[in-house]
Amino acid sequence: MQRLLLLSLVLSFQTVWTARFSQEPADQSVVRGQRVILSCVVFNYSGIVQWTKDGLALGIGEDLQAWPRYRVLRVQELGQYNLEILSADLSDDSLYECQAPDAALRSRRAKLTVLIPPDNPVIDGGPEVLLNAGESYNLSCVSRGAKPPSMIEWLKDGLPVEGAASTTEVLADRKRVTTRSYLPIQPVDTDTGRNYSCVATNLAVPTGKSTTVSLNVHHSPTVTLSIEPRSVLEGDRVTFTCQAHANPPIMGYSWAKGGVVLQGARESVFTTKADHSFFTEPVSCLVFNAVGKTNVSILVDVHFGPILLVEPQPKTVDVDSDVTLNCKWAGNPPLTLTWFKKGSNMVLSNSNQLYLKSVSQADAGQYVCKAIVPRIGVGETEVTLTVNGPPIISSDPVQYAVKGERGEVKCYIASTPPPDKIVWAWKENVWEKEKGTLLERYTVEQSKPSAEGGGVLSTLTINNVMESDFLSTYNCTAWNSFGPGTMIISLEETGGLYEFITLFFDFMTSFHQENIKTESNLFHCFFKCDNCNIFPKVNESLSHSLFLSLSPPRFRGSPSGDNSWWDGGLHHPPIHLSAGPRSDLLPATQSMW
């Protein structure tokens, strides 16, 4: 008996040991409504085989009565126990396992995925979406109940469009998903009639499902304003034509000039007489519909001379500052605008603005803004630029005096702002304007010559000039809030002949002003002398007063070495001069003429 029991145990152990799965169910996907088969083949096994769904047994046998769409396809000699599911549904989306209980065998768990196509997509607002031109809008397409979630693509007139964004929502069954896609668009008036399509795809419908809407874009009028003739002279008639289209239709027209409504002008065509104001005051055509209004303007090409629109304003700036001068002219045909500094022909700018970078005091002065309208006329205007900086002293570095007589050392100070302090220093002497220092033989006077543009002329007067006065240099220094300006002046001695020459020129000036008042002549007087640089060169235009220039002159002697006159290119006999008293010289001089 014990031997029989042992044999039975050995046989049972051998059976269990040799039974195995030769084919186990694999993961599968099936579209809802389709048939699916899960495979299970058990080798060397003749016992019970059953299937479980999510861990629950489906039953024993081929027909599973509790699951009318389920059936076990059994081929015993092959050990095949396949599970067939007819018309797969979402409820079949589960984990399945094939079991051989007598052999204690359990297959791998196979995932059956039921694919569900999305419902037909829907675009909000379809089949015709009403939009306003220029207003941003999101086209919205919804694809409901898909498994897996839908992929949504947008088409514009059949061509793919990028830029859409999507959101998803899991439904209550936790398996199906609703997808919504948003496509931002910026419609324009020409988009009316365009078609946008939404195509939803997933594994259940690779070819996708689609829907299409068309756009109806409302927009304010699109207007084109033309003029005939294109160029006119002042006083000529001109016709304006306002061409417009709109969705919905145009409701009316209105005209204006320079922003002022033209009463009575209510049609698409307006005719009037043009003057120069039509060049600067645009004519406007206003067209309106139920959506909005559009205003288009045009300037008339009226030919006229320069008109100053923006007058340049005088400016005061500090030295090293940047400055911009503005000037605007109107004229037609197109004008040429130039900026230049008064007294110079150098063009500084050809635009409405003159930009000067890091100005110096030399940049101060009058600037001219000039406009030229070809074949019509010329206009110009001036503006003053004042540059604040330290004083500038522009006196002659070498000045002259006669020993024993009264001498002067002149210091011309150009200063903006005006000088706060003026100081003279020579030898051991210092004179300061504010302290009013009084020094023996020396006095200082301040004046403002009208011809010097508002500068200050400081004159150091020396009574009874001595030899020592020629041995010193004279320091003229002026201060303002920007700092000092200084100049060293030398005083050189000249003889009595210099004084005579000055009186002689004064006499000649008076003589010619009284006796010769016709054409302008240029007179040069040449002197033979040992120290020629102490005498002034005289230039005289007979229509003006005689001007004495104290800059170092250039004299030449006559071929004979005598002094002679040149008048308008004609040589006059020499004038013989002596160093005697003036009363002795003047009659002789008069006799020469």
Secondary structure, DSSP 8 states (H G I E B T S, - for coil): -HHHHHHHHHHHHHHHHH-EEEE----EEEETT--EEE--EEET--S--EEEETTEE--SSSB-TT-TTEEEEEEGGGTEEEEEESS--GGG-SEEEEEEGGGTEE---EEEEEEB-----EETT-SEEEEETT--EEEEEEEEEEBS--EEEEEETTEEE---EEEEEE-TTSS-EEEEEEEEE---GGGTT-EEEEEEEETTEEEEEEEEEEEEEEEEEEEEEEEESSEEETT-EEEEEEEEEEES-EEEEEEEETTEE-TT--SSEEEEE--THHHHS-EEEEEEESS-EEEEEE--EEEEEEEEEE----EEEETT--EEEE-EEEEES--EEEEEETT-----BSSSEEEE-S--GGG-EEEEEEEEETTTEEEEEEEEEEEE-S-EE---SEEEE-TTS-EEEEEEEE-SS--SEEEEEETTEEEEGGGT--BTTEEEEEE--GGGTT-EEEEEEESS--GGGGSSEEEEEEEETTEEEEEEEEEEE--HHHHHHHHHHHHHHHHHHHH--SS--BEEEE---S-GGGS-EEE-BTTS--EEE-S-------TTSS-EEEETTEE-------SS-HHHHHHHHHHT-
